[in-house]
Amino acid sequence: MVFFQKHFKKLQSLWNMLSQEGEKQDKFVIYLLLVEVVVIILILGITRGEDLAVALGTMSMALAIVYIEIIKPWLHKPKVKIEFENKTPFCRKVSLTAENNFGYFIRLRIRNVGGSLARNLRGKLVEVINKDGKTYKNFDPLFLHWVSMPMIERVDIGKYAKWLDPIDLNVGEWEFLNVFITKTPKKKEKETETDYLKRKEKEKGRLYIGTKPEARGCVMELKISESLRHIKITIYGENINPVTEKYRLVWDGKNYDEIKMEPYKENSKTIEKDKCKCEK
């Protein structure tokens, strides 16, 4: 018994030290090393004739730690899924009163299909590739806007919330992520039909990235007429594995609110030709 009391104290010291360093090291490796130490103590205890029940108790403690710290969190860890369909509410047409435009929003739905809270989630437009397989001119990766976050800075919801703040998703919860916005002007009073059609034509096929519009030294909008091959979007989080999807954009060249997205696969030559089913 004295043998185990002495080594148990060493085991406790080792555990405390490793727990403090856990933020800097790989926890899985740390726990395996801890189990290895316990197994060595177990073997030495038995070979020295120590009480078998005490030895098994020590081993049980190690297994309990492994279950609580590794197996249980792994079984119940959060997991996010990216969802999209070419219909409302994924694509939605609304009136942008302040800009005197109609806006057409293309959004992804991000859902927590795991077993615990997903923390500090961010969506990023990681890649925009043109028909030649090269990065779109002057494009830099950009974080995207969660629909639930205000488009103006606010202090009345408990914190200084901003456009691009991350969000948490509880088990089963979902949130929309703005990817692209297209706009078509409303006709102004006293505006001639010719001038109106010119403004409307200027906006045709122009995709505004769903992020905060400000000067950043990179493009904040794309033109679908420039033969984009695909885009790549990744969801990051504090306690999830990143999830990535690629999409290609399809447009009939006429109606801005019939732009649609389809899953992109390498070497894919065909795309489903159904029209976007968004509400008019």
N, C-alpha and C positions, 0 to 999 in steps of 0.2 A: 504493500500500500504506500509506503514511503516513496518508492520509486515513482509511482504515478502522481503523487502529490507534488513531487519535485518537478517532474516533466510537465505536469498540467499548468503550473505557474509559468514555465517557459513558453508553453503553448499560448497562454493568455497574452503574454508580452508580445509574442510574434503576431498574434491576431490584431492587437491594438496598433502595432507598428504598420502592418499591412493595410489596415483600414484607413489610417491616416494618409497613406500613399495611394489609396485606391483611385483618386481622381487623376493620378498621373500615370498609372500603370493599367495593364489589361487585367480586369478583375477575374476573368475566367482562369487565367494562368495562376493568379494569386491563390484562388480557392483550391486548385489542383495541388499546388505546393503544400497548402495547409493539410489537405487530406493525406498527402504523402508523408508528412511529418507524423500525423496521427497513426498511420499504418506502421511506420517504423517503431513508434512507441509501443504499439500493440504487440508487434512481433518480439521486441526486446522484453516486454513485460511477460509474455507467455514463456519465452525461452529461459527467463530468470525464475520462473516458477510463481509469478504473481497470480493473484486470484483471477480466474478466467472471466467471472462476472464483471469485475471492475474493468478488465480489458475490453469486453464487449460493450460496456457502457460508454467508454471513451470513443470507441468506433461509432456507436450510435449517435453520439454528439456530433461527430464529424459529418455523418450522413445527413443529420438534421440541418446543419449549417449549409451543406451543399444544396439540399432541397429548397430551403428558405431563400437563399441568396442567388441561386442559379436556376434550378429547375422550375420553381413556381413563377418567378418573373418571366422566364422564357415562355411558359405555357400561357401566360396571361398578358403578354406584352402587346402594346398597340400596333395596329397595322392599318395603313391607309390604302384606299383604292381610288383610282381616277375613273370617273364615269362621264360619258358624253353620248348624246343622241342628237340627230338633226331635227329637233322639234322643241317647242316650248316645254319647260322653262330654260333649257340649255341655251337656246337662241331666242332673244326677245327684242321686240321693237317697242320703243318708248318715245315720248315727246321730251326733248331737252329744251325746256322753256327758256332758260337763261341764255341759250345760244341761238334760239329761234331755229332749231334743227330737229329732225327726227334722228334718233340714235338706234342703232341695231347692235346689240351686245351678244357676243359669242363667249360662253362661259363653260368651264368644266365644273363638275360636282365632285368634291373630295369627301370621301366617307371613311369614318373610322370603323373598320370591320374587325378590329382586334378585341382584346379583353380588358383594356385599361385606358386611362386618359392619355391622349396624344398631345404632347406639349410643344409649344413654340413652333408651330407649323408655318412654313413659308413656301410659296410657289414661285418658281423662276422660269422665265423663258430663256432657256440655256443656249439654243442654237436655231439659226435661220439659215437654211441652205438653198442656194439658187439652182437653176437647171444644170449648171456646169459642175455642181458638186462643191462649190466654194461658198464661204460665208458671205452673207448678204453685205453689201457695201456699207461700211461705217456702223455695223451692228455690234453691240456689246451685250452680254447677258444682263437681264433686268429682272428684278423682283416684281411680281404682279400683285394686283389689288384684290383683297378679300372683300366680297360684297358687303359683309356686315360692318366693316370698318368705315368710319365717316370719311367723306371726301374733303372735309375741312378739319383743321385741328380743333379738338374739343377738350375741355377740362371738366365737363359736367358729368362724366361717366366714371369718375374715380381715378383717372390717370390722364396724362397728357397724350391722348390717343392721336395717332397719325395715320395717314393713308396706308403705309406699308408695314404697319405693326404686324407681328405674328399673331396667330390665334391658337387656342386649345380646342380640341374636339373630344368630347366624352364618348363612351362606347355607344355606337349606333348613330351618333350625330353626323351631320354633313354640312357642308358650306360651299357656296359657289365662289369660283375664282375667275375674275375677268381676264380674258385672254386678248380679245380684239374688240374694238368698237368702230363701226362705220357710221357715217353721218350723211344725211341728205338735207339740203336747206329747205326751209319753208319759204314760200313766196312772200315777199315784203309788200306792204301797201305802196302803191304808186310805182312799183317795179315793173319794168316792161318784161314781156314774156321772153324776149331775147336775152336780156341780162340775167333773168332767173335761170334759164337753161344753161347759160355759161357757168354760173355758180354751181349748178347741179352737176354738170359734166366734170368740173374741177375736182369734186369730191368722189366721183365714181371710182371704185376699185381701190380707194385709199383706206388702209387699215391702221387705225391708231392702236398702239400697244396699250394693254390695260394696266398702266402704271401711272405714277404721278407725273403730269406734264410739266417738265421744267428742263432748263438747259443742263445737259450732262456731257456734252461732247460726243454724243452718239445719236443715231437715228431714233426717233420716238414713234415713227410711223413707217409702214411698208406699203408697197404698191403691188397688188396681186397680179397686175398685168405684166410684171417683170419676171414671170415664170418661176415662182418659188417652187422648189422641189418638196421640201418638208420643213417642219418646225419640231423642236424638241422641248418638252416641258418636264421639269423635275420638281417633286415635292420633298422638301427637307423638314426635319424636325429634331428636337432635342433627344427623343427616345424612340425614334423609328428608323428603320432602314429606308434610305431614299428610294422613291418610286418614280420611274420615268416612262413617258409615253411619247411617241412620235405621231404627227398628223400631217396630212397634206391638205391644201385648200383647193376647193373647186368653185368656180364662178362661171355663170353663163354670159358674163360680159354686159348684162343689161341691168338687172335689178340688184341693188346693193344689199337688199335684205334676203337674197337667195344665195349668198355665200355660205358654203358649208365646209365642214371638216370631216375627213375620213381617216381612219387609222392608216399609218404609212408603214409599209413593209419593204425592206430592201428587195430590189429586183421585181417589185410588183408592177404589172403592166395594165391592170384593169381596176376600175373603180366603179362602185355602185352608182348608177345614174339617177337615183330618185331625187326629186326636188326637196329642198329644205321645207319642212312642214310647219314653220313658225307662223304664228298668228299674224294676220295682216292688220 
